[in-house]
Amino acid sequence: MRLVVNLARRGAVAPVMLACLALFVLMVMTFLDVMLRSVLNAPIEAATELTRILMAIMVFSVLPIISARGEHISVDLTDGIFLTLKLDRLRDGLIHIVSGVMLLWPIRRVWVLAERARDYGDVTEYLGIPQFYIGWFIAAATAVTALALVVTGILHLFAPALLEKEQ
């Protein structure tokens, strides 16, 4: 089991690199758009649609990793109670599992919307990029997030030692 966890940790590098690449392209595009707009009065026409696509790639590619590692923003108002009663592991496991299961509804809805965009032939305004691709990506990344949350919840409950960060 430890081998699977280590492989998952190593495999988490690819989506992070994808998010980094998307961020770099977004930074370069924004810089060029500002410079072209200011100097030549010729902005990049497709900057808005590329920004939306790159932001979706950045956010949803790292969503499974952030969720599995518990690095999302949270307010722990009940930590004192659960730590005193030594129920924090149970709470964390159940929250991860319930959160993963609850993601099934948005996965289904995004998939339906992506399929609808594919059926209608929706494309972006300037570049003509089919919009269903980004919908599929969002649905797939959310599905991986749901799986990661459920597995993390099960590990919290039954094998918490596997969740320890490597030194």
Summary of the structure (lengths in Angstrom):
residues: 167
radius of gyration: 20.0
end to end distance: 18.4
largest distance: 65.4
contacts: 443
relative contact order: 0.14
helix: 78%
strand: 1%
